[in-house]
């Protein structure tokens, strides 16, 4: 089993659509969870951290289920500028800051 | 936040040669990492660059192939040694605040390496 697994992509949606990405991780010792965004031929950048209680940042909502080792990202009212690859990321182990990246899910929003 | 300058941004190298990639940060950081992103794949951690001591390598990566230096808290180098076409990839430097585990990782712009 891969350490971090994500939905296979790509997701092709129209502007204004709601889209959800799912992710599972294998290491129960992981304590930190993130969604990163990577634009084509660019470096990854943090989109949002994911907390146990769930958290929202504008049109983006992240959820974490530790029991199921499952993370999700919901994007509402998709914009053209949301087109990118979304990477599910967890820290390597309980104490460490080194990160394990999922393969990413590509989102393409069209007008 | 941290601003990272990584160079070269790209290079085309002959097989059997070595390339050293430099990563310069605009502030002192506790944790520095080197990642590889192969075509169509996500990032894979190569090693943690430890200041003043040997780097900590992940499974599948060895010091002879990827020697790393970290002489101070703002600078690190990664060398890709005895290159083969399989080493063609994007190499990324990353920094984090090591005092907490849930801190944001900042990345350099990456070095796009092609081995011919």
Interface residues (C-beta under 8 A of the other chain):
Chain A: X31 X32 X34 X36 X42 X43 X44 X45 X46 X49 X87 X91 X92 X94 X95 X96 X97 X98 X99 X100 X101 X102 X103 X104
Chain B: X31 X33 X35 X41 X42 X43 X44 X45 X48 X92 X94 X96 X97 X98 X100 X101 X102 X103 X104 X105 X107 X108 X109 X110
